């Protein structure tokens, strides 16, 4: 099973490059999404072999990450089928676009399935190289600037992570392996000072990829300039992949009895991410950048939850699922808004519900989902994190946490309400008449499905899914 999920995209890439046909390329992206989803379900529920190519396997920790990536990719591929039809570029560029999507998803899949820290490091770098072209795809002045910033900052981050891996190897002494299972087995005997230094470098290195402040600078530009399907994958899948590597390294710190130090570092970066998002969201002028800063906020929440431990581990997994589905829906709907109004500026969009009721309400409901409105799954996760803070007597942190989230909610809500319920001018109404045909039914269905899941899971989580979540939380 794992062999198929890793080898198929390589074959598909060769076919995509040979057959430069828009329809064929799109179908190959969709076919991989279906195969990926089916195999992921079988792997996670134990219906297929959990190991295949050496250095890749499914375990309790990465099962839920694989499932989230697979489902989000399936929804993005569905949306992409309608999106690609409107792109006025030669089939050759669509071929390159499809090729890079396949490589990008393959890299994220490999990162999640990797059982070796060194392989994870290589594949995280592969995600940078493959997604850089996708960010640059529109070939505008801003997109090339965003792509270069992305490559530059993430390359610095990956270099820092490499230094961290070297320091980890130094701290491990005679343990000549980067296999996670072996590192866990011998972590108690690691040299503590070198291990702490290694964690700092790896947290900043992989944290750059995850979008944690203060190494988040690439994220707002990249997310806002990439095509909307790519923005959804970046926010809802790529950030999770980097977070998984941090989770695995954090477990080494726990076993080595360096938990307090690791938690302090995660807590600092988590709250700093919330603060950065609060400052910039309040004065936002570009709605896709607003969604990018929301991603930074939510990555900060994941870091804080991981730092708290206990019941917050369960909340972290819930939040990861809820954020991925909500943010993917939000970014895909932003693609509809861009198609309709031909602008990313907040002041250029008004009366979205009048212009296109389906996109308008998807925009509003995506906001309710990401801002933890009951019964959103994020409401449950954030409630559990606050409960864990109170139980641990972190009262000041709890107040700061709630205050920052409230300001962010107000900042996003103000923009969403203005865009959705504002007055639609005559000029904009005429523009909508010429652009509304670009938004096909395939550009509504994925968001509708994901939002239903977010709000239903906030009320009831089936036992089969809850078991996977509990296994992942227990493996933290």
C-alpha positions as CSV (number, residue, x, y, z in Angstrom):
1,X,0.0,0.0,0.0
2,X,2.7,2.5,1.0
3,X,4.7,1.5,-2.1
4,X,1.7,2.4,-4.3
5,X,1.1,5.8,-2.6
6,X,4.7,6.7,-3.1
7,X,5.5,5.3,-6.5
8,X,2.2,6.1,-8.4
9,X,2.8,9.9,-8.4
10,X,6.3,9.4,-10.0
11,X,4.7,7.4,-12.8
12,X,2.0,10.0,-13.1
13,X,4.6,12.8,-13.3
14,X,6.3,11.1,-16.3
15,X,2.9,10.8,-18.1
16,X,2.0,14.4,-17.3
17,X,5.2,15.6,-18.9
18,X,4.8,13.4,-21.9
19,X,1.1,14.1,-22.5
20,X,0.7,17.9,-22.3
21,X,-3.1,17.9,-22.3
22,X,-5.0,19.9,-19.8
23,X,-7.8,17.4,-19.3
24,X,-5.4,14.5,-19.0
25,X,-3.2,16.3,-16.5
26,X,-6.2,17.3,-14.4
27,X,-7.4,13.7,-14.4
28,X,-4.0,12.4,-13.3
29,X,-4.1,14.8,-10.3
30,X,-7.6,13.6,-9.5
31,X,-6.7,10.0,-9.9
32,X,-3.8,10.3,-7.5
33,X,-6.1,12.1,-5.0
34,X,-8.6,9.1,-5.1
35,X,-5.9,6.5,-4.9
36,X,-4.2,8.5,-2.0
37,X,-7.5,8.7,-0.1
38,X,-8.5,5.1,-0.5
39,X,-5.1,3.8,0.5
40,X,-4.8,6.2,3.4
41,X,-8.1,4.9,4.8
42,X,-7.0,1.3,4.4
43,X,-3.6,2.0,6.1
44,X,-5.0,4.0,9.0
45,X,-7.7,1.4,9.7
46,X,-5.3,-1.5,9.4
47,X,-6.7,-3.0,6.2
48,X,-3.4,-2.8,4.4
49,X,0.3,-3.3,5.2
50,X,1.5,-0.4,7.4
51,X,5.1,-0.7,6.0
52,X,6.5,-0.9,2.5
53,X,9.5,0.9,1.1
54,X,12.2,1.1,3.9
55,X,12.1,4.2,6.1
56,X,8.3,4.7,5.6
57,X,5.5,3.3,7.8
58,X,2.2,4.2,9.4
59,X,2.0,4.3,13.1
60,X,-0.2,5.8,15.8
61,X,1.4,9.2,15.6
62,X,1.2,9.9,11.8
63,X,-2.0,8.0,10.9
64,X,-4.3,11.0,11.5
65,X,-1.8,13.4,9.7
66,X,-2.0,11.1,6.7
67,X,-5.7,11.0,6.8
68,X,-6.1,14.8,7.0
69,X,-3.6,15.3,4.1
70,X,-5.4,12.7,2.0
71,X,-8.9,14.2,2.5
72,X,-7.8,17.8,2.0
73,X,-5.9,16.8,-1.2
74,X,-9.0,15.0,-2.5
75,X,-11.1,18.2,-1.9
76,X,-8.5,20.4,-3.4
77,X,-8.2,18.2,-6.5
78,X,-12.0,18.3,-6.9
79,X,-11.9,22.1,-6.7
80,X,-8.9,22.2,-9.0
81,X,-10.9,20.5,-11.7
82,X,-13.1,23.6,-12.0
83,X,-10.3,26.1,-11.3
84,X,-8.0,24.9,-14.1
85,X,-10.6,25.4,-16.8
86,X,-10.5,29.2,-16.1
87,X,-6.7,29.6,-16.3
88,X,-5.8,31.2,-19.6
89,X,-2.3,29.7,-20.1
90,X,-0.9,27.1,-22.5
91,X,-1.4,23.4,-21.8
92,X,2.4,23.2,-21.3
93,X,2.2,25.3,-18.2
94,X,-0.8,23.3,-16.9
95,X,1.4,20.3,-17.3
96,X,4.1,21.8,-15.2
97,X,1.5,22.9,-12.7
98,X,0.1,19.4,-12.4
99,X,3.6,17.9,-12.2
100,X,4.5,20.1,-9.3
101,X,1.2,19.4,-7.4
102,X,2.0,15.6,-7.7
103,X,5.5,16.1,-6.4
104,X,4.4,18.4,-3.7
105,X,1.8,16.0,-2.4
106,X,4.3,13.1,-2.7
107,X,6.8,15.1,-0.6
108,X,4.3,15.8,2.1
109,X,3.2,12.2,2.1
110,X,6.8,11.0,2.4
111,X,7.4,13.5,5.3
112,X,4.4,12.2,7.2
113,X,5.2,8.5,6.6
114,X,9.0,8.8,7.3
115,X,10.4,6.8,10.2
116,X,13.8,8.5,9.9
117,X,14.6,12.1,10.9
118,X,17.2,12.5,8.1
119,X,14.6,11.4,5.5
120,X,12.1,13.7,7.0
121,X,14.6,16.6,6.6
122,X,15.2,15.8,3.0
123,X,11.5,15.6,2.2
124,X,10.7,18.8,4.0
125,X,13.2,20.5,1.7
126,X,11.5,18.7,-1.3
127,X,8.2,20.4,-0.3
128,X,10.0,23.7,-0.6
129,X,11.4,23.1,-4.0
130,X,8.2,21.7,-5.5
131,X,5.8,24.3,-4.0
132,X,8.0,27.3,-4.9
133,X,7.0,26.9,-8.6
134,X,3.4,26.7,-7.6
135,X,3.6,29.9,-5.6
136,X,5.3,31.6,-8.7
137,X,2.7,30.1,-11.1
138,X,0.9,33.3,-11.9
139,X,4.2,34.9,-12.8
140,X,3.5,38.4,-11.4
141,X,5.9,40.7,-9.7
142,X,4.4,39.9,-6.3
143,X,4.4,36.1,-6.9
144,X,8.1,35.9,-7.9
145,X,8.9,38.0,-4.8
146,X,6.8,35.7,-2.6
147,X,8.5,32.6,-4.2
148,X,12.0,33.9,-3.6
149,X,11.2,34.9,0.0
150,X,9.7,31.4,0.6
151,X,12.7,29.6,-0.8
152,X,15.2,31.9,1.0
153,X,13.5,31.7,4.5
154,X,12.7,28.0,4.3
155,X,16.2,27.2,3.1
156,X,17.6,29.1,6.1
157,X,15.2,27.1,8.3
158,X,16.2,23.8,6.8
159,X,19.8,24.7,7.3
160,X,19.1,25.4,11.0
161,X,17.3,22.1,11.2
162,X,20.3,20.3,9.7
163,X,22.5,21.9,12.4
164,X,20.0,20.6,14.9
165,X,20.2,17.1,13.5
166,X,24.0,17.2,13.8
167,X,23.8,18.3,17.4
168,X,21.3,15.6,18.1
169,X,23.7,13.1,16.6
170,X,26.4,14.5,18.9
171,X,24.2,14.2,21.9
172,X,23.2,10.6,21.1
173,X,26.8,9.4,21.5
174,X,27.2,5.8,20.2
175,X,23.7,5.7,18.8
176,X,24.6,5.9,15.1
177,X,21.0,6.3,13.7
178,X,18.3,8.8,13.0
179,X,15.5,6.3,13.1
180,X,12.8,7.6,15.4
181,X,12.2,4.3,17.1
182,X,15.9,3.9,18.0
183,X,16.2,7.6,19.1
184,X,13.2,7.0,21.4
185,X,14.8,3.8,22.7
186,X,18.1,5.5,23.7
187,X,16.9,9.1,24.3
188,X,17.2,8.7,28.1
189,X,21.0,8.4,27.8
190,X,21.5,11.4,25.5
191,X,23.8,14.3,26.5
192,X,21.3,16.9,27.8
193,X,23.1,20.2,26.9
194,X,23.6,19.2,23.3
195,X,20.1,17.8,23.1
196,X,18.6,21.1,24.3
197,X,20.7,23.0,21.7
198,X,19.6,20.6,19.0
199,X,15.9,21.1,19.9
200,X,16.3,24.9,19.6
201,X,17.8,24.6,16.1
202,X,15.2,22.1,15.0
203,X,12.3,24.0,16.5
204,X,13.4,27.1,14.6
205,X,14.2,25.2,11.5
206,X,11.1,23.1,11.1
207,X,9.1,25.9,12.8
208,X,10.0,28.1,9.8
209,X,8.2,25.6,7.6
210,X,5.3,25.3,10.1
211,X,4.9,29.1,10.1
212,X,5.7,29.8,13.7
213,X,6.8,33.3,14.7
214,X,9.4,34.7,14.6
215,X,10.4,32.6,11.5
216,X,7.0,33.0,9.7
217,X,7.8,35.8,7.3
218,X,7.4,33.7,4.1
219,X,3.9,32.6,4.9
220,X,1.7,35.7,4.3
221,X,3.3,36.4,0.9
222,X,3.3,32.8,-0.3
223,X,-0.3,32.0,0.8
224,X,-1.6,35.2,-0.7
225,X,0.2,34.9,-4.1
226,X,-0.3,31.2,-4.8
227,X,-3.3,29.9,-6.7
228,X,-6.1,29.2,-4.3
229,X,-5.9,25.4,-4.5
230,X,-2.2,25.7,-3.7
231,X,-2.9,28.1,-0.8
232,X,-5.3,25.5,0.6
233,X,-2.6,22.7,0.4
234,X,0.0,25.0,1.9
235,X,-2.1,26.0,4.9
236,X,-4.1,22.8,5.5
237,X,-1.4,20.1,4.7
238,X,2.2,21.5,4.5
239,X,2.1,23.1,7.9
240,X,0.9,19.9,9.5
241,X,3.7,17.9,7.9
242,X,6.3,20.2,9.5
243,X,4.4,20.1,12.8
244,X,4.6,16.3,12.8
245,X,8.4,16.4,12.7
246,X,8.4,18.8,15.7
247,X,6.1,16.4,17.5
248,X,8.5,13.5,17.0
249,X,11.5,15.6,18.1
250,X,9.5,16.8,21.2
251,X,8.9,13.2,22.1
252,X,12.7,12.7,22.2
253,X,12.9,15.6,24.6
254,X,10.2,14.0,26.8
255,X,12.0,10.7,27.0
256,X,15.3,12.5,27.7
257,X,13.7,14.3,30.7
258,X,14.0,17.7,29.0
259,X,10.3,18.3,28.8
260,X,10.1,21.6,30.7
261,X,12.7,23.2,28.5
262,X,10.9,22.0,25.3
263,X,7.6,23.2,26.6
264,X,8.9,26.6,27.4
265,X,10.3,27.0,23.9
266,X,7.1,25.9,22.3
267,X,5.0,28.1,24.6
268,X,7.1,31.2,23.7
269,X,6.9,30.6,20.0
270,X,3.2,29.7,20.3
271,X,2.2,33.0,22.0
272,X,4.5,35.0,19.8
273,X,2.7,33.6,16.8
274,X,-0.7,34.6,18.3
275,X,0.7,38.1,19.0
276,X,2.0,38.5,15.4
277,X,-1.3,37.4,14.0
278,X,-3.2,39.8,16.3
279,X,-1.2,42.8,15.2
280,X,-1.3,42.2,11.5
281,X,-4.9,40.9,11.1
282,X,-6.3,44.0,12.7
283,X,-4.9,46.2,9.9
284,X,-5.2,43.8,7.0
285,X,-5.9,45.0,3.4
286,X,-5.6,41.7,1.5
287,X,-8.1,39.0,2.4
288,X,-5.8,36.1,1.4
289,X,-3.1,37.5,3.6
290,X,-5.6,37.7,6.4
291,X,-6.2,33.9,6.0
292,X,-2.4,33.4,6.0
293,X,-2.1,35.2,9.3
294,X,-4.9,33.1,10.6
295,X,-2.8,30.1,9.8
296,X,0.1,31.5,11.8
297,X,-2.4,32.0,14.7
298,X,-3.6,28.4,14.5
299,X,0.0,27.0,14.3
300,X,0.6,29.0,17.5
301,X,-2.3,27.3,19.1
302,X,-1.0,23.9,18.1
303,X,2.4,24.8,19.7
304,X,0.8,26.0,22.9
305,X,-1.3,22.8,23.1
306,X,1.7,20.6,22.6
307,X,3.5,22.6,25.3
308,X,0.7,22.2,27.8
309,X,0.5,18.4,27.6
310,X,-2.1,16.2,29.2
311,X,-5.7,16.7,27.8
312,X,-4.3,19.4,25.5
313,X,-2.7,16.6,23.4
314,X,-6.2,15.4,22.4
315,X,-7.2,19.1,21.8
316,X,-4.1,19.5,19.5
317,X,-5.3,16.6,17.3
318,X,-8.8,18.0,17.2
319,X,-7.5,21.4,16.3
320,X,-5.3,20.1,13.6
321,X,-8.3,18.4,11.9
322,X,-10.6,21.4,12.4
323,X,-8.1,23.9,11.2
324,X,-7.1,21.9,8.1
325,X,-10.8,21.5,7.0
326,X,-11.8,25.1,7.9
327,X,-8.8,26.8,6.4
328,X,-8.9,24.7,3.2
329,X,-12.6,25.7,2.8
330,X,-11.7,29.4,3.5
331,X,-8.9,29.5,1.0
332,X,-10.8,27.7,-1.7
333,X,-13.7,30.1,-1.2
334,X,-11.3,33.0,-1.5
335,X,-10.5,31.6,-5.0
336,X,-14.2,32.0,-5.8
337,X,-14.1,35.6,-4.5
338,X,-11.0,36.3,-6.6
339,X,-12.6,34.9,-9.7
340,X,-15.8,37.0,-9.2
341,X,-14.2,40.3,-8.2
342,X,-10.8,40.0,-9.8
343,X,-9.1,41.6,-6.8
344,X,-7.5,40.5,-3.5
345,X,-8.0,43.8,-1.8
346,X,-10.7,43.9,0.9
347,X,-11.9,47.3,-0.1
348,X,-12.6,46.0,-3.7
349,X,-15.0,43.3,-2.5
350,X,-18.4,44.1,-1.1
351,X,-21.9,42.5,-1.4
352,X,-20.5,39.0,-2.0
353,X,-23.8,37.3,-0.9
354,X,-25.6,39.4,-3.5
355,X,-23.0,38.7,-6.1
356,X,-23.0,34.9,-5.6
357,X,-25.0,33.6,-2.7
358,X,-23.3,30.2,-2.5
359,X,-19.8,31.7,-2.3
360,X,-21.0,34.4,0.1
361,X,-22.4,32.0,2.6
362,X,-19.5,29.6,2.3
363,X,-17.3,32.6,3.1
364,X,-19.3,33.4,6.2
365,X,-19.6,29.8,7.4
366,X,-15.8,29.3,6.9
367,X,-15.3,32.3,9.1
368,X,-17.6,30.8,11.8
369,X,-15.7,27.5,11.6
370,X,-12.2,28.9,11.8
371,X,-13.1,31.3,14.7
372,X,-14.4,28.4,16.8
373,X,-18.1,29.2,16.7
374,X,-20.1,26.4,18.3
375,X,-20.4,23.7,17.1
376,X,-17.2,24.0,15.2
377,X,-14.6,21.3,16.0
378,X,-12.2,24.2,16.8
379,X,-14.6,25.3,19.6
380,X,-14.0,22.0,21.3
381,X,-10.2,22.1,20.8
382,X,-9.8,25.6,22.1
383,X,-12.2,25.0,25.0
384,X,-10.0,22.0,26.0
385,X,-6.8,24.0,25.7
386,X,-8.3,26.8,28.0
387,X,-9.5,24.1,30.4
388,X,-6.0,22.6,30.5
389,X,-4.6,26.0,31.3
390,X,-7.0,26.6,34.1
391,X,-6.4,23.1,35.5
392,X,-2.7,23.8,35.4
393,X,-3.2,27.1,37.2
394,X,-1.8,29.1,34.2
395,X,-4.3,31.8,34.8
396,X,-2.4,34.7,33.3
397,X,-1.6,32.7,30.1
398,X,-5.2,31.7,29.9
399,X,-6.3,35.4,30.0
400,X,-3.7,36.4,27.4
401,X,-4.7,33.4,25.2
402,X,-8.4,34.3,25.3
403,X,-7.7,38.0,24.7
404,X,-5.5,37.5,21.7
405,X,-8.1,35.0,20.1
406,X,-10.9,37.5,20.7
407,X,-9.0,40.3,18.9
408,X,-8.2,38.0,16.0
409,X,-11.8,37.0,15.8
410,X,-12.9,40.6,15.7
411,X,-10.3,41.5,13.0
412,X,-11.3,38.6,10.7
413,X,-15.0,39.1,11.4
414,X,-14.9,42.8,10.5
415,X,-13.4,42.0,7.1
416,X,-15.7,39.0,6.4
417,X,-18.9,40.9,7.3
418,X,-17.9,43.9,5.2
419,X,-17.1,41.6,2.2
420,X,-20.2,39.4,2.5
421,X,-22.9,41.9,3.5
422,X,-21.7,45.2,2.1
423,X,-23.5,47.0,-0.7
424,X,-22.8,45.7,-4.3
425,X,-22.1,48.7,-6.5
426,X,-23.3,48.9,-10.1
427,X,-19.8,48.6,-11.5
428,X,-19.2,45.5,-9.5
429,X,-22.5,44.0,-10.5
430,X,-21.6,44.4,-14.1
431,X,-18.2,42.8,-13.5
432,X,-19.9,39.8,-11.7
433,X,-22.1,39.3,-14.8
434,X,-19.0,38.7,-16.9
435,X,-17.1,36.5,-14.3
436,X,-19.8,34.5,-12.6
437,X,-19.6,31.7,-15.2
438,X,-16.0,31.0,-14.1
439,X,-17.2,29.6,-10.8
440,X,-18.4,26.0,-11.5
441,X,-20.2,23.6,-9.3
442,X,-16.9,21.9,-8.5
443,X,-15.8,25.1,-6.8
444,X,-18.6,24.9,-4.2
445,X,-18.9,21.2,-3.4
446,X,-15.5,20.7,-1.6
447,X,-16.1,23.6,0.8
448,X,-19.6,22.4,1.5
449,X,-18.4,18.9,2.4
450,X,-15.5,20.1,4.6
451,X,-17.7,22.6,6.5
452,X,-20.3,20.0,7.2
453,X,-17.6,17.7,8.6
454,X,-16.2,20.5,10.8
455,X,-19.5,21.3,12.4
456,X,-20.7,17.7,12.7
457,X,-17.5,16.5,14.3
458,X,-18.0,19.3,16.8
459,X,-21.2,17.5,18.0
460,X,-20.3,13.9,17.4
461,X,-17.1,12.1,16.6
462,X,-17.6,8.5,15.5
463,X,-15.8,5.8,17.5
464,X,-13.6,4.8,14.7
465,X,-12.3,8.3,14.2
466,X,-12.1,9.0,17.9
467,X,-9.9,5.9,18.4
468,X,-7.4,7.2,15.8
469,X,-7.4,10.6,17.5
470,X,-6.8,9.1,20.9
471,X,-4.0,6.9,19.6
472,X,-2.3,10.0,18.1
473,X,-2.8,12.0,21.2
474,X,-1.4,9.1,23.3
475,X,1.6,8.8,21.0
476,X,2.6,12.5,21.7
